[in-house]
Amino acid sequence: MAIPRIPAASVEYLKVPISAYPAGVALDDLPVELAVVPDGQTPTGGDWETGLWIDDNAAVLIGTGGLVLTPGTYDVWVRITATPETPLLPAGSIHII
């Protein structure tokens, strides 16, 4: 699968599809955060951005007014607070051009 390419000047929501488990869990009731870090890195405390739910997608705004990224390849992570669990989900890579 090709790595999505997004122009650095673009302003858009980066969306990550999430499947609820168990089925029927209302995802939009759960706090969600996303981290977009340089390729090969694991997010640390300051990397997490407050996300939002768009349908069954965890999302964060990238570009002006959101998370500004310079050209390069990044790994995307999602963190969902579902007490007592807080899973860290690797969600693939993006390439900013």
CORSULBEL-V731118 format. One record per residue. N is the residue number from 0. OMEGA is omega in whole degrees, -180 to 180 (NA if undefined). Layout:
n->{N;N}
omega->{OMEGA;OMEGA}
This chain:
n->{0;1;2;3;4;5;6;7;8;9;10;11;12;13;14;15;16;17;18;19;20;21;22;23;24;25;26;27;28;29;30;31;32;33;34;35;36;37;38;39;40;41;42;43;44;45;46;47;48;49;50;51;52;53;54;55;56;57;58;59;60;61;62;63;64;65;66;67;68;69;70;71;72;73;74;75;76;77;78;79;80;81;82;83;84;85;86;87;88;89;90;91;92;93;94;95;96}
omega->{-179;176;178;178;-178;177;-179;-179;-178;172;-176;175;171;-174;178;179;-179;175;-180;174;4;179;178;177;179;-177;-175;174;-175;175;-179;176;176;175;176;-172;178;-178;177;-180;174;-178;173;-173;-176;-178;-173;177;176;180;176;179;171;-171;179;179;167;-174;173;178;174;-178;-178;-178;179;179;-177;-178;176;-180;-180;178;-176;171;-179;179;176;175;-179;177;-180;-173;12;-177;171;-177;171;-173;173;-172;178;-175;171;177;178;-178;NA}
